[in-house]
Amino acid sequence: MPPASSSSARFPVGTGNTGLHDYGPCRVTMEPAFVPRPDAVCEDDGWILSVVHDANADRAELVVLEAADLDAAPVARVHPPGRVPFGFHGNWINDNDLTS
């Protein structure tokens, strides 16, 4: 039996401007990460990066969404050269926050 599809949603407090991105049939997202835009002016000013397993093609895809508009088409889709396993975890850190 193929895995169910999954979605990412946003529920901003107080505004009612919800958003939903459905990754499609048999496509399951793992752990979405928020990456703020440099010099962001509000809390959803940035991108949602999500590794998606596509059971239809048995491959992974990094899907980049505009955080303030999850209903829109992805900003980018990146196809890594190999399958990314379930349970993959990652963080996005600004270069300025790294120390040597």
Summary of the structure (lengths in Angstrom):
residues: 100
radius of gyration: 14.6
end to end distance: 47.6
largest distance: 47.6
contacts: 227
relative contact order: 0.22
helix: 3%
strand: 35%
